[in-house]
Amino acid sequence: MRGPLDTAKCAKSVKKLPAEQIYYIRCAAWEFNGGLIFTSIWVLYYSVMKLSLFEVSLIFIVSTVSNLVFEVPTGVLADVYSRRLSVILGGIFIGLAFTTIGIFPIFAIALLAAFIEAIGDTFVSGALQAWITDEVGTDRVGGVFLRGRQVAIPAHWIGVVLSIALAAWFNCQTPIMVGGILWFVLTLFLIAFMPETNFRRNSETAPLGRDALLGQFRTTLNVFAEGARLVRGSRVLVLLFLAQLFSSAFSDCFYKFSRANILQGFALPTLTLPLLGTLKENVWFGLLEMLQGSFSLIGMEGVRRWVNLNRAGMAARVLLGFYALILAGLAVFAWTGNFALAILAWLVVSGLQEIGSPVTETWLNQNIPSSIRSTVLSMNSQVGMVGQMGASTSLGVFGDHFGVRRALGLSGVFLAPLLIIYGSRTKPSSEFGKV
């Protein structure tokens, strides 16, 4: 029998895989689990648990508040100790959250699961991007982000199909529970094979966290203050943080309310297939996700091949065009009574947001020093959470009183500032890769 020391030696002797390969595997696993879980979770919320827009918003408010509390401390942990450790811890919390709600579809449990999942998200937020940026370098990371999304989309499709099948055979909770369990499997894989070769602790702050809780608290404050100074001194980062505030507010509202609009605003046809029988309502969300994935896959390949994100002002021009089209798509989706036209508009809004995500990530990462990259990315996520929380609360109540279509239409007010912000950075003279 092997003792603890022998087991530790065996773990250390396992050969790590290349960082890019691990990143792509994790992106694929993330989206596979996402397809399993989120294809069915909206049917669970709106049709099984019969939650109102405000109750669904409350679940996300709990998640957002938890993110606000834990985002920067976990970002500092990643910068001071290990980005790899932070990613692994995040997977454990996320797996626990979705396994729990899959087993117990109760509103109070949903609130608890949102809290647990938020903690996991904060461990991963910033740390994964900072880790892969350090491993491959800032000059290559833009292509890696785009390729990661391309690898993830087919995996998401597989998860969607499996979610539809499991819901048809059993119920809508089953794919959510299975997705949670697979998070634990992914975490074990990362423990065994995820490398961390280029991580360098922030030399000014790392020694302070070794002796006591007070030292750790001072470490958090020091790294946070360093990140705040960087943001305040950079016009690019200030604008990107403002863009995160408004884009997150819009994305959160559209993500939640568009599902309710599809379920409540249209008569969805019933589908029956051999072996699966009569399919649950989640089949429509699955089909939409797959259509969006196809659109995003083609769009991101176009961006990767033909758009040089290192050119000054290029990212801003791309995002300006995307959000102008998103605003038009939102207007159509919110007010049309034609199901086919609504689906087309939904694809435009969701797909362009998906394609624009790695563009924004590249722009942001190229303006942050490695030593505090996780912290600044976590701060950026916090800004987005503030936007989400305010939008969810106000528009959730508004939607319950005046209808989901009006709430969707009103969410367009968050897009106007984005057009102004990105429009101000489209000139070739605008700094791109400099802080």
DRENPAGU-977768 format. One record per residue (C-alpha): residue in one letter; z, x negated, y negated. Coordinates in steps of 0.25 Angstrom, whole numbers. Last residue first. Layout:
<pts>
 code     z     x     y
    A     Z     X     Y
...
</pts>
This chain:
<pts>
 code     z     x     y
    V   -83     5  -206
    K   -97     1  -203
    G  -107     7  -193
    F  -113    18  -201
    E  -113    15  -216
    S  -122    24  -224
    S  -134    17  -230
    P  -144    24  -220
    K  -139    38  -226
    T  -134    48  -216
    R  -120    47  -219
    S  -118    58  -230
    G  -125    68  -221
    Y  -116    65  -210
    I  -104    70  -218
    I  -111    81  -225
    L  -117    87  -212
    L  -103    85  -206
    P   -97    93  -217
    A  -105   105  -214
    L  -102   105  -200
    F   -88   110  -201
    V   -92   123  -208
    G  -100   126  -195
    S   -87   131  -189
    L   -89   144  -196
    G  -101   148  -188
    L   -93   146  -175
    A   -81   154  -180
    R   -90   165  -184
    R   -96   165  -170
    V   -82   165  -164
    G   -78   178  -170
    F   -70   182  -183
    H   -56   182  -178
    D   -56   173  -166
    G   -66   164  -173
    F   -58   162  -185
    V   -45   159  -177
    G   -53   148  -169
    L   -60   144  -182
    S   -47   140  -189
    T   -40   134  -178
    S   -52   127  -171
    A   -57   121  -184
    G   -44   115  -189
    M   -41   109  -175
    Q   -55   104  -173
    G   -56    97  -187
    V   -42    90  -184
    M   -47    86  -171
    G   -59    79  -177
    V   -50    71  -186
    Q   -42    67  -174
    S   -54    63  -166
    N   -58    53  -178
    M   -43    48  -177
    S   -46    45  -163
    L   -58    38  -166
    V   -51    30  -176
    T   -40    26  -166
    S   -50    23  -154
    R   -58    14  -164
    I   -46     6  -169
    S   -49    -8  -164
    S   -63    -5  -162
    P   -67    -4  -176
    I   -73    10  -180
    N   -86    13  -187
    Q   -95    12  -175
    N   -86    21  -167
    L   -88    33  -177
    W  -104    32  -178
    T  -104    31  -162
    E   -95    43  -160
    T  -103    51  -170
    V  -116    48  -163
    P  -109    51  -150
    S  -105    65  -154
    G  -118    69  -161
    I  -125    72  -147
    E  -114    81  -143
    Q  -113    88  -157
    L  -128    90  -156
    G  -127    97  -143
    S  -116   106  -146
    V  -123   112  -159
    V  -137   112  -154
    L  -133   117  -140
    W  -125   129  -146
    A  -137   132  -155
    L  -146   133  -142
    I  -135   142  -135
    A  -134   151  -147
    L  -149   153  -147
    A  -149   157  -132
    F  -137   166  -134
    N  -143   174  -146
    G  -132   180  -155
    T  -133   168  -165
    W  -122   166  -175
    A  -114   154  -171
    F  -124   147  -163
    V  -135   148  -174
    A  -125   143  -185
    L  -120   132  -175
    G  -134   127  -172
    A  -137   125  -187
    L  -124   117  -189
    I  -127   109  -177
    L  -141   105  -182
    A  -135   100  -195
    Y  -124    93  -187
    F  -134    85  -179
    G  -143    81  -191
    L  -131    75  -198
    L  -126    69  -185
    V  -139    61  -184
    R  -139    57  -198
    A  -125    52  -198
    A  -127    44  -185
    M  -139    37  -192
    G  -132    34  -205
    A  -133    19  -203
    R  -140    15  -190
    N  -131    12  -178
    L  -133    26  -172
    N  -148    23  -169
    V  -154    36  -165
    W  -166    36  -156
    R  -161    33  -142
    R  -146    37  -142
    V  -148    49  -151
    G  -160    54  -142
    E  -151    52  -130
    M  -140    60  -137
    G  -149    72  -140
    I  -155    73  -125
    L  -141    72  -119
    S  -135    82  -130
    F  -146    92  -127
    S  -144    91  -112
    G  -128    92  -113
    Q  -130   104  -122
    L  -138   111  -111
    M  -127   107  -101
    E  -116   111  -110
    L  -122   125  -112
    L  -125   127   -98
    G  -110   124   -95
    F  -105   133  -106
    W  -114   144  -100
    V  -109   141   -86
    N   -95   143   -91
    E   -96   158   -91
    K   -94   158   -76
    L  -105   158   -66
    T  -108   169   -56
    G  -110   162   -42
    L  -109   147   -40
    L  -116   146   -27
    P  -129   153   -32
    L  -129   155   -48
    T  -124   167   -56
    L  -125   167   -71
    T  -119   178   -81
    P  -126   178   -94
    L  -117   176  -106
    A  -116   187  -116
    F  -114   180  -129
    G  -104   178  -140
    Q   -91   177  -132
    L   -94   166  -122
    I  -104   159  -131
    N   -96   160  -143
    A   -83   156  -136
    R   -90   143  -132
    S   -95   141  -146
    F   -81   142  -152
    K   -75   131  -144
    Y   -85   120  -146
    F   -90   125  -160
    C   -76   125  -165
    D   -73   111  -160
    S   -86   105  -164
    F   -85   110  -178
    A   -71   104  -181
    S   -75    92  -174
    S   -87    90  -182
    F   -79    92  -195
    L   -68    82  -193
    Q   -77    72  -186
    A   -86    72  -198
    L   -74    69  -207
    F   -70    57  -197
    L   -85    52  -198
    L   -84    53  -213
    V   -71    45  -214
    L   -77    35  -203
    V   -89    32  -212
    R   -82    31  -225
    S   -73    20  -218
    G   -60    16  -225
    R   -52    28  -221
    V   -57    27  -207
    L   -52    13  -205
    R   -39    15  -212
    A   -36    27  -203
    G   -39    18  -191
    E   -30     8  -195
    A   -19    18  -198
    F   -21    24  -184
    V   -20    10  -178
    N    -7     7  -186
    L    -1    21  -184
    T    -3    21  -169
    T     3     7  -168
    R    15    11  -176
    F    17    22  -166
    Q    15    13  -154
    G    26     3  -160
    L    35    14  -162
    L    33    18  -147
    A    38     5  -143
    D    34    -9  -139
    R    19   -11  -137
    G    12    -2  -148
    L    13   -12  -159
    P     5   -23  -152
    A    -8   -15  -153
    T    -8   -12  -168
    E   -15   -24  -174
    S   -22   -29  -162
    N   -29   -16  -160
    R   -31   -18  -145
    R   -45   -23  -140
    F   -53   -15  -130
    N   -65   -22  -125
    T   -63   -22  -110
    E   -58    -8  -106
    P   -64    -4   -93
    M   -63    10   -86
    F   -64     9   -71
    A   -51    13   -64
    I   -44    20   -75
    L   -57    27   -79
    F   -59    33   -65
    L   -45    38   -64
    T   -47    45   -78
    L   -60    51   -73
    V   -53    57   -61
    F   -42    63   -70
    W   -53    69   -79
    L   -59    75   -66
    I   -46    83   -64
    G   -48    90   -78
    G   -63    93   -75
    V   -58   100   -62
    M   -48   108   -69
    I   -59   113   -79
    P   -69   115   -69
    T   -59   124   -61
    Q   -54   132   -73
    C   -67   140   -75
    N   -66   146   -61
    F   -70   144   -46
    W   -84   143   -41
    A   -90   147   -55
    A   -81   138   -63
    L   -83   127   -54
    A   -98   128   -54
    I   -99   129   -70
    S   -89   117   -71
    L   -98   109   -61
    V  -111   112   -70
    V  -103   108   -82
    G   -98    95   -76
    I  -112    91   -72
    W  -117    94   -86
    H  -106    86   -92
    A  -110    74   -83
    P  -124    76   -89
    I  -119    75  -103
    A  -109    63  -101
    V  -120    52   -98
    Q  -127    56  -111
    R  -114    56  -119
    G  -110    42  -114
    R  -124    37  -117
    L  -122    42  -132
    F  -108    35  -133
    V  -114    22  -126
    G  -125    22  -136
    G  -116    22  -147
    V  -107    12  -141
    R  -117     1  -140
    D  -115    -6  -154
    T  -100    -2  -155
    G   -97   -10  -142
    V   -97    -7  -127
    E   -82    -8  -123
    D   -76    -6  -137
    T   -85     7  -139
    I   -82    12  -125
    W   -67    11  -128
    A   -67    17  -142
    Q   -75    29  -137
    L   -65    31  -126
    A   -53    29  -135
    G   -58    38  -146
    S   -53    51  -139
    V   -49    48  -125
    F   -34    48  -127
    T   -35    59  -138
    D   -43    67  -127
    G   -32    66  -117
    I   -22    71  -127
    A   -31    82  -130
    E   -32    86  -116
    I   -17    87  -115
    F   -16    96  -127
    A   -27   105  -123
    A   -21   106  -109
    L    -8   111  -115
    L   -16   122  -123
    A   -24   126  -111
    I   -11   127  -103
    A    -6   137  -114
    F   -19   145  -113
    I   -19   146   -98
    P   -30   141   -88
    F   -21   133   -79
    I   -28   124   -69
    G   -40   120   -78
    I   -31   119   -90
    T   -23   109   -82
    T   -34   101   -77
    F   -40   100   -91
    A   -28    94   -97
    L   -24    85   -86
    G   -38    79   -86
    I   -38    77  -101
    F   -25    70  -101
    I   -29    60   -90
    G   -42    57   -96
    G   -35    53  -109
    L   -27    43  -102
    I   -39    36   -97
    V   -46    36  -111
    S   -33    30  -117
    L   -32    19  -107
    R   -46    15  -109
    R   -44    14  -124
    S   -32     5  -122
    Y   -20     1  -129
    V   -21     0  -144
    D   -34     7  -147
    A   -32    18  -136
    L   -18    20  -140
    V   -22    22  -154
    G   -32    32  -150
    T   -21    39  -142
    P   -12    39  -154
    V   -23    44  -163
    E   -27    56  -155
    F   -14    61  -150
    V    -9    71  -161
    L   -23    75  -166
    N   -27    77  -151
    S   -16    86  -148
    V   -19    94  -161
    T   -33    95  -156
    S   -30    99  -142
    V   -20   110  -147
    I   -30   115  -156
    F   -40   115  -145
    I   -32   125  -137
    L   -29   133  -150
    S   -44   134  -152
    V   -46   141  -139
    E   -34   150  -143
    F   -41   152  -156
    L   -54   156  -150
    S   -47   165  -140
    L   -44   162  -126
    K   -48   171  -114
    M   -42   162  -104
    V   -54   164   -94
    S   -65   168  -104
    Y   -63   159  -117
    Y   -54   148  -112
    L   -59   146   -98
    V   -73   149  -102
    W   -72   138  -112
    I   -66   129  -101
    S   -77   130   -92
    T   -89   121   -97
    F   -78   113  -103
    I   -71   108   -91
    L   -82   104   -81
    G   -92    99   -92
    G   -81    91   -99
    N   -77    85   -85
    F   -92    80   -84
    E   -92    76   -99
    W   -80    67   -97
    A   -85    62   -84
    A   -98    58   -90
    C   -92    52  -102
    R   -82    44   -93
    I   -93    39   -85
    Y  -101    35   -97
    Y   -89    27  -103
    I   -86    21   -89
    Q  -100    16   -89
    E  -100    10  -103
    A   -87     3  -100
    P   -92    -4   -88
    L   -84    -1   -75
    K   -70    -7   -72
    K   -68   -15   -59
    V   -56   -10   -52
    S   -47   -22   -50
    K   -37   -17   -61
    A   -35    -4   -52
    C   -33   -13   -40
    K   -22   -22   -47
    A   -15    -9   -51
    T   -14    -4   -37
    D    -9   -17   -32
    L     2   -17   -43
    P     6    -3   -39
    G     7    -6   -24
    R    -3    -5   -14
    M     0     0     0
</pts>
